[in-house]
Amino acid sequence: MSKIENKEKETLEQMNRVEQETLFNLGRVTCDLEVLKEQKKMVIGRISEIQTKRQAYINELQEKYGEGELNLDTGEFTSTK
């Protein structure tokens, strides 16, 4: 039976370590992606909630002032009717 040289053995061991570290990192990144996906869902839900509340408030303002244009910088409302 033949034996490989120590340098060859060390090279293969180093390659195995690098592969194991890379696989570990892939697992960590995969977990991080799942966490980020959940966070993204939460943020999108929050945006949707904010948009719904804003639209409800706009509807209230339209009932009070009628349809028109509002300049948020000045607070001036111009009726379109």
DACOR-V101805 format. One record per residue. N is the residue number from 1. RES is the residue in one letter. SS is DSSP state (hx for helix, st for strand, lp for the rest). OMEGA is omega in degrees with one decimal (* if undefined). Layout:
N,RES,SS,OMEGA + N,RES,SS,OMEGA
//
This chain:
1,M,lp,179.6 + 2,S,lp,176.2 + 3,K,lp,175.4 + 4,I,lp,-179.8 + 5,E,lp,179.5 + 6,N,hx,179.8 + 7,K,hx,178.5 + 8,E,hx,178.7 + 9,K,hx,179.5 + 10,E,hx,178.3 + 11,T,hx,179.0 + 12,L,hx,178.5 + 13,E,hx,177.6 + 14,Q,hx,177.8 + 15,M,hx,178.0 + 16,N,hx,178.0 + 17,R,hx,179.5 + 18,V,hx,178.7 + 19,E,hx,180.0 + 20,Q,hx,177.4 + 21,E,hx,-179.3 + 22,T,hx,177.4 + 23,L,hx,176.8 + 24,F,hx,179.1 + 25,N,hx,177.0 + 26,L,hx,177.8 + 27,G,hx,179.5 + 28,R,hx,179.4 + 29,V,hx,178.7 + 30,T,hx,177.0 + 31,C,hx,178.8 + 32,D,hx,179.0 + 33,L,hx,179.1 + 34,E,hx,177.4 + 35,V,hx,179.8 + 36,L,hx,177.7 + 37,K,hx,178.9 + 38,E,hx,177.5 + 39,Q,hx,178.8 + 40,K,hx,178.0 + 41,K,hx,-179.7 + 42,M,hx,-179.8 + 43,V,hx,178.6 + 44,I,hx,176.7 + 45,G,hx,179.4 + 46,R,hx,177.2 + 47,I,hx,179.3 + 48,S,hx,178.8 + 49,E,hx,179.4 + 50,I,hx,-179.7 + 51,Q,hx,179.1 + 52,T,hx,178.9 + 53,K,hx,179.8 + 54,R,hx,-179.4 + 55,Q,hx,177.2 + 56,A,hx,179.1 + 57,Y,hx,175.9 + 58,I,hx,177.9 + 59,N,hx,177.5 + 60,E,hx,179.6 + 61,L,hx,178.7 + 62,Q,hx,177.0 + 63,E,hx,-177.9 + 64,K,hx,-173.0 + 65,Y,hx,-175.4 + 66,G,lp,-179.6 + 67,E,lp,179.6 + 68,G,st,-178.9 + 69,E,st,177.8 + 70,L,st,174.4 + 71,N,st,-177.5 + 72,L,lp,179.8 + 73,D,lp,-176.3 + 74,T,lp,-176.5 + 75,G,lp,-178.8 + 76,E,st,178.4 + 77,F,st,177.9 + 78,T,st,-178.7 + 79,S,st,177.3 + 80,T,lp,178.0 + 81,K,lp,*
//
